C-alpha cells in the first residue's frame, strides 16, 4: 500500500511563517496593524487557510462593510498555531473560530464536551483583550470518516469499532498528529492504534481521494463537508466524546465596538448547519469565490 502523500503547501507555509509573513488578500502588511485594535479606522478580519472558514470570514467582512465599517481582509492565514498569536497580539480584530477546538487549544485539560458548556468554558479561557461573541448553531466539527466499503467490511459504526484492526493509517493536516483527538487520543480513549500520514488540505479533495484510494483508511473531515453527502463515506459515531462540540463562534478584539458586535451576532444567529453545507458546496462543487458566496448568503438573509 502506498502511504506516501504529497505534503501540499506545507514547506511554503512554514517558510512564510518563519519569515514572519502571513498570506493575505490585501496589499497591507498583516503584521502592521494600522487598521486594527491600535486605533486605526479599519477592522482586520482574518480567516484560517480553509475555504469554509474563509467564507464565514467574508460574510463577517461584508456585513461589517454594509454597516459602515472599513475592513482590512487578511484571509487564508494558516492554522491555529499561526494565527492565534496574531489575534492575541491585537493584529487581527475579527476571526471565525470553532468552540471546541479553540477551547482545547487554550486549555488542553478542558473537560466540557456539550455545546453550551464548551462555549461557557471558552469564554472564561479567552486571553486578555480578546473575547468571543455569540456562538452560531452552525457547526463544522471534526469527525472521523471511513469509506462505506471499509465500514461494511469491518462492521464499523463507531470509532470504538476500530480497536483491534491492524494496519490503520489516519490522514489529516500535520497538526492532527499532536491534537488531543489525534493518534494519542484515539489510543487513550478508544484503544485504537493508527499510523499517521499528513495531507495538507484541511480535509479537502486530496484527503478524500486518499481515503477512497485506500492510501489511508481513516481521515478527519469536517461535518459540513459536502463530500459526506456522496453516499460512499461513513462518519463514525463518537460515544466517548473524543471530539468536543464545535460551533462556529466569532473571536474579536477590543476594537470591535457594540455596534460591530451586534452586526456579527446577527450573522451568527442566521447561519445554520444546513447553510454551511450549502455554502461549502458552492465552493467545492461550483468553485465560486468566497466573496461571491458570502454576498449571496447575506442577500438571501437580508443582512447585506
C-alpha positions as CSV (number, residue, x, y, z in Angstrom):
1,X,0.0,0.0,0.0
2,X,1.4,3.4,-0.9
3,X,1.2,5.6,2.2
4,X,3.3,8.5,0.9
5,X,1.3,11.6,0.0
6,X,2.4,14.9,-1.1
7,X,2.6,17.4,1.7
8,X,0.9,20.1,-0.3
9,X,1.9,23.6,0.6
10,X,3.5,22.7,4.0
11,X,7.0,23.7,3.1
12,X,5.8,27.0,1.7
13,X,3.6,27.7,4.6
14,X,6.4,27.1,7.1
15,X,8.7,29.3,5.2
16,X,6.3,32.1,5.2
17,X,5.7,31.8,8.9
18,X,9.4,31.6,9.6
19,X,9.8,34.8,7.7
20,X,7.1,36.5,9.8
21,X,4.7,36.9,6.9
22,X,1.0,36.0,6.6
23,X,-0.9,35.0,3.5
24,X,-3.3,37.9,2.8
25,X,-5.8,39.0,0.3
26,X,-4.8,42.6,1.0
27,X,-1.8,44.5,-0.1
28,X,-1.3,45.7,3.5
29,X,1.3,44.1,5.8
30,X,-0.7,41.9,8.2
31,X,1.8,42.4,10.9
32,X,1.4,46.2,10.6
33,X,-1.9,46.7,12.4
34,X,-2.5,50.2,11.0
35,X,-6.3,49.4,10.8
36,X,-6.7,47.1,13.8
37,X,-7.1,47.5,17.5
38,X,-4.3,50.0,17.8
39,X,-6.8,52.7,17.0
40,X,-6.9,52.7,13.2
41,X,-10.1,53.1,11.2
42,X,-10.3,49.6,9.7
43,X,-11.3,46.3,11.4
44,X,-8.9,43.5,10.4
45,X,-10.9,40.4,9.5
46,X,-8.9,37.1,9.2
47,X,-9.5,33.5,8.3
48,X,-7.9,30.1,8.5
49,X,-6.3,28.6,5.5
50,X,-9.5,26.7,4.9
51,X,-12.2,27.5,2.3
52,X,-15.2,27.2,4.6
53,X,-13.6,29.4,7.3
54,X,-12.8,32.0,4.6
55,X,-16.4,32.1,3.5
56,X,-17.6,32.8,7.1
57,X,-14.9,35.5,7.5
58,X,-16.0,37.1,4.2
59,X,-19.6,37.1,5.4
60,X,-18.4,38.9,8.6
61,X,-16.4,41.4,6.5
62,X,-19.2,42.2,4.0
63,X,-21.8,42.5,6.8
64,X,-19.5,45.0,8.7
65,X,-18.9,47.0,5.5
66,X,-22.7,47.2,4.9
67,X,-22.9,48.6,8.5
68,X,-20.5,51.3,7.6
69,X,-17.2,49.8,8.9
70,X,-13.9,49.8,6.9
71,X,-12.5,46.3,6.7
72,X,-8.9,45.1,6.1
73,X,-9.1,41.4,4.9
74,X,-6.3,39.1,5.9
75,X,-7.6,35.7,4.7
76,X,-6.0,32.2,4.5
77,X,-3.5,33.0,7.3
78,X,-2.9,29.4,8.2
79,X,-3.8,27.1,11.1
80,X,-4.4,27.9,14.8
81,X,-0.7,27.8,15.8
82,X,0.0,30.6,13.3
83,X,-2.9,33.0,13.7
84,X,-3.8,32.8,17.4
85,X,-0.6,34.6,18.5
86,X,-1.6,37.3,16.0
87,X,-5.1,37.6,17.4
88,X,-3.7,37.7,21.0
89,X,-1.3,40.5,19.9
90,X,-4.1,42.6,18.6
91,X,-3.2,42.4,14.9
92,X,-6.5,40.7,13.9
93,X,-9.9,42.0,15.1
94,X,-12.4,39.5,13.8
95,X,-11.9,35.8,13.2
96,X,-14.4,32.9,12.8
97,X,-13.5,30.0,15.1
98,X,-14.9,26.8,16.4
99,X,-15.7,26.5,20.1
100,X,-14.4,23.0,21.0
101,X,-11.2,23.1,19.0
102,X,-10.3,26.6,20.3
103,X,-11.1,25.5,23.9
104,X,-8.7,22.6,23.6
105,X,-6.1,24.9,22.1
106,X,-6.4,27.3,25.1
107,X,-6.9,24.6,27.8
108,X,-5.7,21.1,27.0
109,X,-7.3,19.8,30.2
110,X,-10.8,21.1,29.4
111,X,-13.5,18.6,30.4
112,X,-16.6,20.2,28.9
113,X,-18.0,18.4,25.9
114,X,-21.5,19.7,25.3
115,X,-22.2,22.8,23.3
116,X,-23.2,25.3,26.0
117,X,-20.7,24.0,28.5
118,X,-17.9,24.3,25.9
119,X,-18.9,27.8,25.0
120,X,-19.0,28.9,28.7
121,X,-15.6,27.3,29.3
122,X,-14.2,29.0,26.2
123,X,-15.5,32.4,27.3
124,X,-13.6,32.0,30.5
125,X,-10.4,30.8,28.8
126,X,-10.1,33.7,26.4
127,X,-6.9,35.7,26.7
128,X,-7.0,39.4,27.8
129,X,-8.1,41.8,25.1
130,X,-9.9,39.0,23.1
131,X,-13.5,37.7,23.6
132,X,-16.0,35.5,21.9
133,X,-19.3,36.8,20.6
134,X,-22.5,34.7,20.4
135,X,-22.0,31.2,19.0
136,X,-23.9,30.0,16.0
137,X,-26.0,26.9,15.6
138,X,-23.8,26.2,12.6
139,X,-21.1,23.6,13.2
140,X,-18.2,22.4,11.2
141,X,-16.9,19.8,13.6
142,X,-14.0,17.4,13.3
143,X,-15.2,13.8,12.7
144,X,-13.5,10.5,11.8
145,X,-14.6,9.1,8.5
146,X,-14.1,5.9,6.6
147,X,-15.3,4.6,3.3
148,X,-18.7,2.8,3.3
149,X,-17.0,-0.3,1.9
150,X,-14.4,-0.3,4.7
151,X,-17.2,0.2,7.3
152,X,-19.3,-2.7,5.8
153,X,-16.3,-5.0,5.6
154,X,-15.3,-4.4,9.3
155,X,-18.8,-3.8,10.8
156,X,-18.0,-0.2,11.8
157,X,-20.5,2.3,13.2
158,X,-18.4,3.8,16.0
159,X,-14.8,4.9,16.5
160,X,-14.6,2.2,19.2
161,X,-15.1,-0.5,16.5
162,X,-11.7,0.4,15.0
163,X,-10.0,-1.2,18.1
164,X,-8.1,-4.3,17.1
165,X,-8.0,-3.6,13.3
166,X,-4.3,-3.8,12.2
167,X,-2.7,-1.6,9.7
168,X,-4.8,1.5,10.1
169,X,-3.4,4.8,8.8
170,X,-5.0,8.1,9.7
171,X,-4.8,11.0,7.3
172,X,-5.2,14.7,8.0
173,X,-3.4,18.0,8.4
174,X,0.0,17.6,10.1
175,X,-1.3,19.4,13.2
176,X,-3.7,16.5,13.7
177,X,-0.8,14.3,14.8
178,X,-0.5,16.3,18.0
179,X,-4.1,17.3,18.6
180,X,-5.8,15.8,21.7
181,X,-8.1,13.9,19.4
182,X,-5.3,12.7,17.1
183,X,-3.5,9.4,17.3
184,X,-2.8,9.7,21.1
185,X,-6.5,10.5,21.8
186,X,-7.6,7.5,19.6
187,X,-5.3,5.3,21.7
188,X,-6.1,6.6,25.1
189,X,-9.9,7.0,24.7
190,X,-10.7,4.1,22.3
191,X,-7.7,1.8,22.3
192,X,-7.2,2.4,18.6
193,X,-3.7,2.2,17.1
194,X,-3.0,4.1,14.0
195,X,-0.1,5.3,11.9
196,X,-0.3,8.8,10.6
197,X,0.1,10.4,7.2
198,X,-0.1,14.2,6.7
199,X,-2.3,15.5,4.0
200,X,-2.2,19.3,3.9
201,X,-5.5,20.4,2.5
202,X,-7.7,20.7,5.6
203,X,-9.9,17.7,4.8
204,X,-10.2,18.8,1.2
205,X,-10.2,16.7,-2.1
206,X,-6.7,15.3,-1.6
207,X,-7.8,13.9,1.8
208,X,-11.0,12.4,0.4
209,X,-9.1,10.9,-2.6
210,X,-6.5,9.4,-0.3
211,X,-9.3,7.7,1.6
212,X,-11.2,6.5,-1.4
213,X,-7.9,5.2,-2.9
214,X,-7.1,3.3,0.4
215,X,-3.9,5.2,0.9
216,X,-5.3,5.9,4.3
217,X,-8.2,4.1,6.0
218,X,-9.4,6.9,8.3
219,X,-9.5,10.6,7.9
220,X,-10.5,13.7,9.8
221,X,-13.3,15.5,7.8
222,X,-15.4,18.4,9.0
223,X,-19.1,17.8,9.5
224,X,-20.1,20.5,6.9
225,X,-18.0,18.9,4.2
226,X,-20.3,18.3,1.1
227,X,-18.3,15.2,0.3
228,X,-20.1,13.5,3.2
229,X,-23.4,13.6,1.2
230,X,-21.9,11.4,-1.6
231,X,-23.1,8.2,-0.1
232,X,-19.7,6.3,-0.2
233,X,-18.4,7.8,3.1
234,X,-19.4,7.0,6.7
235,X,-18.9,9.3,9.7
236,X,-18.1,7.1,12.8
237,X,-20.0,7.8,16.0
238,X,-18.0,9.2,18.9
239,X,-19.8,7.9,22.1
240,X,-16.9,8.9,24.4
241,X,-16.7,12.5,23.3
242,X,-13.2,12.5,21.8
243,X,-14.3,15.5,19.8
244,X,-15.7,18.4,21.7
245,X,-18.8,20.2,20.4
246,X,-17.6,22.9,18.0
247,X,-20.0,25.6,17.0
248,X,-18.9,28.5,14.8
249,X,-18.1,31.4,17.0
250,X,-16.6,34.9,16.3
251,X,-13.4,35.8,18.1
252,X,-13.0,39.6,18.4
253,X,-10.6,42.2,19.8
254,X,-11.4,45.2,21.9
255,X,-11.5,47.2,18.7
256,X,-14.9,45.7,17.9
257,X,-17.5,48.0,19.5
258,X,-21.0,47.2,20.5
259,X,-22.5,48.1,17.1
260,X,-20.0,46.0,15.2
261,X,-20.6,43.1,17.6
262,X,-24.3,43.4,17.0
263,X,-23.8,43.1,13.3
264,X,-21.7,40.0,13.7
265,X,-24.1,38.4,16.2
266,X,-26.9,38.8,13.6
267,X,-24.8,36.8,11.2
268,X,-24.3,34.1,13.8
269,X,-28.0,33.9,14.6
270,X,-28.9,33.5,11.0
271,X,-26.2,31.0,10.0
272,X,-27.3,27.3,10.3
273,X,-25.6,24.0,9.9
274,X,-27.5,23.4,6.7
275,X,-26.4,26.8,5.4
276,X,-22.8,26.0,6.0
277,X,-23.0,22.7,4.0
278,X,-24.7,24.6,1.1
279,X,-22.1,27.4,1.2
280,X,-19.3,24.8,1.2
281,X,-20.8,23.0,-1.8
282,X,-20.8,26.3,-3.7
283,X,-17.1,26.5,-3.1
284,X,-16.2,22.8,-3.7
285,X,-18.7,21.9,-6.4
286,X,-19.2,25.2,-8.2
287,X,-15.8,26.7,-7.5
288,X,-17.4,30.0,-6.6
289,X,-15.1,32.5,-4.8
290,X,-15.7,33.2,-1.1
291,X,-16.7,36.8,-1.8
292,X,-19.5,35.8,-4.2
293,X,-20.8,33.1,-1.9
294,X,-20.9,35.5,1.0
295,X,-22.7,38.2,-1.0
296,X,-25.4,35.7,-2.0
297,X,-25.9,34.4,1.6
298,X,-26.1,37.9,3.0
299,X,-28.7,39.0,0.4
300,X,-30.8,35.8,1.0
301,X,-30.9,36.6,4.7
302,X,-31.5,40.4,4.3
303,X,-28.1,41.1,6.0
304,X,-26.2,42.7,3.2
